[in-house]
Amino acid sequence: MLKTEDKQPKKAATKDAAAIERLGVAAYRRASVQPTSTPVADDLGGKKRRFGHSDAEPKVKITRRTLYRQRELIYITIPFILYGLLFYYVPLGGWLMAFQNYKPQLGLLGSEFVGLKYFKQIFGDKVFLGVIRNTLMMGIINLVLSFGFAIGFALLLNEVRLKHPKKFVQTVSYLPHFLSWIIVTGIVRDMLSMQSGIVNEILVNIGIFDQPVNFFANKDYFWWIVGFSNVWKETGWNSIIYLAAITAINPEMYEAASLDGAGRFGKMWHVTLPGIKSTIFILLLMNLGNVLNVGFEIQYLLGNDLIRSVSETIDIYVLKWGISQANFSIGTAAGIFKSVVSIVLIFLANSAAKSAGEERLF
């Protein structure tokens, strides 16, 4: 009996060795590794579950006893609920101004109701149509550049193996996020200055330009100036969530890729990027809803009369009509248009992700 038991491990080892020879070392390692997390796709239906949901999780029935046992958590949420109601939902009552000939002295209840008059007025205004174009183009440029640079920066930073240099680079990249746009626009103006700007000096010295260029007087450059200013300010901060997602990737996948002969760029392309794919899709869906929220600080501070036709955004339009000219009805109508478009974009992007079988918000 003892001799028979001693032979069993030898047979198992021989069997494993034969399997390694047939499959190759890397393939054998992948075949032997058990998944550590629940797969996204359902084995039976093949359908992807929604982000953060699991079909295997039982539904919890909400009862009075459950609410009583969790009363401390409910009490904690009350201030946040009140904050949301007070600052996000109560102001929605002001949307009535878009359908009225609003007069502050008469108030919402006393002002004349005019229906869609101001919506027709802004859509018949060529200036507003140009403002929509400017906002949309700057939003798309910001979205593409910010996503590309943030993901690329996270991938490269993940490859830095020295602890202290990596932390130093991370800290330096996060700092611009905490600078106000007034400071950032001052830096941008100095860098692009005709007299002493480093950008003009470099471009002239390498022969791209014959003489310094006034970037703030040329309409062709403004959108890209805004886009790369956002990249400089937010790339480090936006990369944080991608770095966190990268840490959740199973290290054994990198080992298997190394055994297959993959280099650093091969690992980034075949292991890291697929590993953070769901994070990229969720953030993309969330940011598509903000494509019109390009702000007004940098456009307002860097813009001038020479490039006003490309620098004015919806927020600046609302500021000009609603505050400067005290025409609250037109300003509110423009703001409602922006909010409705943002909501529609989120639903369209979510539906497209659902049709493609990717992660979605709801």
N, C-alpha and C positions, 0 to 999 in steps of 0.2 A: 504493500500500500504506500509506504514512504517513497519507494522508488518511482511509483506512478505519479505521485504528487510532485516530485522533483522535476519530472519531465515536462509537466504542464507549462511552467514559465518559459522553458526553452522553446517549446513549440510555439507559444505566443510570440516570443521574440523573433523567431524565424519567420512567422507569418507577417509580423510588422515589417521586418526587413524586406520581405518579398513585395509587400504593398508599396513600400517606399521606392523600390526599384522600378515598379510598374508605373506609378503615378508621378514620380519626381518628388523631390523633397518639399518644394513649395506647395504643390497640389495636395500632398499628403497632409501637410500642416493645416491647410485650409479645410480639408475634409474632416480632420479630427477635432477642430475647434468648435465648440458648441456656442450658439448665439447667446449673448448675455442680456439681451433685451428683447422685448416683444416686437416682432416684425411689423412694419407698417401695413403690409398687405394681408388681407384675410386669406388663410389657406383654402377655405371652402369657397368663398364667393369671389376672391380675387379683387375685391374692391378696397380702395384705400380709405382708411378712416380719417375723420377730421382731425385737425391739429389738436393735440392734447386730449383726445378721446380714445377710449379702448372699448371695443365691442364686448370684451370679456368681463368688463367691470359691471357688477350688478347695480341696478338703479336703487338709490336710497330713497325710501319713502319718508317724506317730511311729515312729522306728527308734532303735536303740542309738546310731547315729552322730548323729542329731538331738539326743538327750539329752546325749551327750557334748559336742557343740558348744555347748549351752546350759547347761552344768553350773554356770557362775557364777550364772546367774539362778536355777537350782534351789537352789543353796546359800543364796541370799538369802532364799528363801521358807521355808526350814526353820524359822527362829525363829518365824515367824508361824504356821506349821502346828502347831508344838509349843504355842504360846500358845493356839490355838484348841482343840486337843485337851485341854489341861490345865484350861482355865477354862470351856469350853463343853460338852465331851462327857463328860469324866470325872465331873463333878458329876451327870450324868443317872443315875448309879447310885444316887443318893440318892432317886430316884423310888420305889424299893422301899419306902420308909417309908410311902407312902400305902396300901400293901397289907398292912402289918404293924401289929401293936400294938407300935410301936417303943419300946424301952427303951434309953437310951444305954449303960447298963452291960452290956447283952447284945449290942449292936451289930446290924448288918444280918443277919448269919448266925444269930444266936441268938434274935432276936425272933420272936414268934408270927405266922404268916401268917393274915390275916383276910379276904382277898379284897377285895371292893368295899364293905366295911362302912362305911368313912369317907366314901366318895363318896355312899352312900345317906344318911348322917347329915347331910352339908352340904346336900344337895338337899332334905332334909326340914326344914331350918332356915329359917324365914321371914326371919331376919336376913340370911342369906347370899343369899337371893333378892333382898332389898332392896339388898344390896351390889352384886349383878350389875346391877340397874337403874341404880344411881347411877353405876357405872363406865362402863356403856354410854352413858348420856345425856351424861355429862361428856366422854367420848371423841368422841361425835358432834359436840357443840358445839365442842370444841377443833378437830376436823378441819375443820368448815365455816368457822369464824372464821379459823383460821390460814391456810387455803388462800385464802380470799377476800381477806383483808387483805394477805397476802404478794404475791399476783399483782397486786392493785390498786396496792400501793406500788411494785412493780417497774415497772409501766406508767407511773405518774406520774413516778417518778425518771428513767426513760429519756427523758422529754420535757424535762427540765431541760438547757438548753444551756450554762449558765455552769459552767465546770469547777470552780472553787473552792467555790462554794456547794453543788454536787452532792456533792463529796467530803466536805464538812462534814456534810451531812445523812446521808450513808452512814455516816460514822464514829459520829455520835450514835446512829443507829438500831441499830448493831451492839453498842454498849456494854452494854445491859441483858442480853444473852445471857450475858455473863461474870459477872453478879451471882449470888450464891447465893440460893436460895429464902428463906432466913432474912431477908436484906436486902429482897427483893421483898415478902414478906408484911408486913414492918414498914412499908414505903412504902404498901402497900394499906390497912393498918389506919389509918395517919395520914390518908390521903385520904378514907376512908369513916367517920371518927370522927364521933360525934354532937356532940361539943363544938366541935371546931375543924376538922373535915374539909371540904376544899374542895368536895367533891361535894355534901354536904348544904347548904352555904352557897349554892351556885349553884342547886340545885333549889328551895330555899325562896325565894330572891330572885326567881326567874322565875315563881313561883307554882305549880309542879307539886306540891310538898308544903306543907302548912300549918305543919309543924314538923319538926325533924330526925328521921330514921329510923334505927333501930338495924339496920343491914344484916346484922349477924352474929347476930341473934336471929330472923330471918325466913327460913324455909325456901325461899321463892320466889326469893330473890336469889342463893343460894349458888352454884348451877351457873354462873350468868352471871358472877359475880365471878371464879370460877376460869377461865372461858373468856377473859374480857377481860384477866386477869392474864397468861395465856399469850400473848395477842396482843401486849401491851405488851413482854413479855420477848423474844419470838422472831420477831416480824414482820420486823425488819431482817435478821436472820441467815437466815431462810428465803427472803428475796427474792434472795439472792446467786445461786443457781442459775438463777433466772428471768432475772436481768440478764445472766448469761453466755449463756443461750439466745437472748436478744434480739439480742446482738451478732453472732450467726451468721446473722441474716436478711439477705438480699441487699438492699443499699441501693437498687438500681434499682426494687425493688417499691414503695418509698416515693415515688420520683420518678414512677412511673407513676400511683400513687394521687393525687399532687398534680395531675398533668395531668388526671385525671378529676374534679377539683374536691373531693377529700376533704380535710377539715380534720384537726386533730390527733386528735380523738376518732374520726373516721372511719378514720384510719390505724390507731389502736389496735385498733379493732374488726375491721377487714377485713384488716389486714396483720400486726400484732404478735401478736394472740391466736392466729390460725391458725398463725403461725410457731412458736409455742412449745406448740402443742397436744400434740405427742408427749411433751414434757417434763412437762407437766401430768399426762398419763395415767400415765406411769411413776411419778412421785412419789405420785400418788393410790393406785396399787396398792401401793406400798411402805408408805404410811402407813395403809392400811386394816388391815394386819396389826398395827399398833401402836395400834389404836383402844381397846384395853383397857389399854394402858400409859399411863394418865393419871398415874402416880406416886402418891406419898403425902405428899410434903413439904408442898405448899401446903394439901392437905386436912387434914393432921394439925395444921398450925400455925394455920390459920384456923378449923378446926372447934371445936365445943364441945358440951356436953351438950344444949343447946336445939335444935341442928340435926344431931345425930348421925345421925338416920335418913336424911339426904340427903348427908352429908359423908363417910361411911365408904366406902372403896373396897376392892377385892380385896386390894391390897397391905397396907392397914391391917388387914384381916381376917386375913391371913397373919401379920402382925407380932403381932397380939393373941393368936392361938392358938399359933403356932409358937414365939415368943420369950417373950412375957409369961407365958403359961400352960404353956409347955414341952410342948405337945401337938403334937409334930412331925408326926404322921400326918395330922391334920386340916389343918395348915398346908400340908403337901406336896400333899395332895389338891386344895386350893383353887388352889395354884400350877399344878398339872398342868392343871386345867380351863382356866385362863387361857391357858396355852401352846397347848393343843389348839385352842381357839376361834380364836386368832390365826392358826394355820396354816390352818385351814379357811377363814377369811375371805380369806386371800391366794389360795388356790386358787379360791374362788368368784369373786373379783374378776377374777382372770386369765382364767377361763373366760368370764365375761361380756364382758370386753374382746375376747377372741378371737371370740366370736359376733357382736359388733358391728363387727368388722373394724378395731379400734383397736390401738394399740401394746400389747404385753404383755411380761411378764417372761420367760416360758418357754413 
